[in-house]
């Protein structure tokens, strides 16, 4: 009887050891997977940084001839003997050339690597820059862009960083809509609060699941298919907003989603 009890105890002990070993092996596999994923993300970020430098260089080269086109179009518009039909065409060339220069300027600001000093920034200007960058792409995707810009108070921030935050939110909203039925609406709102300024991006996509809400701002978390998202956009945005003394969050809006940002108003 004693021998049987000892055998059972030995078997139980062995089983316990096997469980511990299995858990350690699983933990090691998870750690290796996380390290491999982190390595891939770092490589991807390095490639993105290189692409940013390339985009900035190309934008600078394209901007020079565009400025010449806009300048000559303005000179033609100033001449009094130009037929009205030609004047309308030249006005369109001037308008679209100016718009293209604005897009290139926004791209150059967005890809700039060095951190600038915080200055008073109007959310109106940030919203206008991002809308200029994404409006055509959204139109081609059959996504309507609405802007309800009511904020008056400036915030102390770096313009390009706020542009990056808002662009991340708009692109995420666009991809969420496309993952559903492909058509929908994105609304950008701003308003003044008591000593703070609020910015919201609402979309008509499927929203986040309850499980994903808690992880939305974690680094490397993404609901997109493998290879279609770095999982860094919202994490970087949170870091930027935290550094400015603000807060960023998420809430549901019907069947869609609202990502919101609140920042201290300048002088508040």
ABEGO torsion letter per residue (X at the ends): XAAAAAAAAAAAAAAAAAAAAAAAAAAAAAAAAAAAAAAAAAAAAAAAAAAAAAAAAAAAAAAAAAAAAAAAAAAAAABAABBAAAAAAAAAAAAAAAAAAAAAAAAAAAABABBBBBBBBBAAAAAAAAAAAAAAAAAAAGBBBBBBBABABBBBBBAAAAAAAAAAAAAAAAAAAAABAGBEBBBBBBBBBBGBBBBBBBBABAEBBAAAAAAAABBGBBABBBGABAGAAAAAAAAAAAAAGBBBBBBBBEABBBBBBBBBBBGX
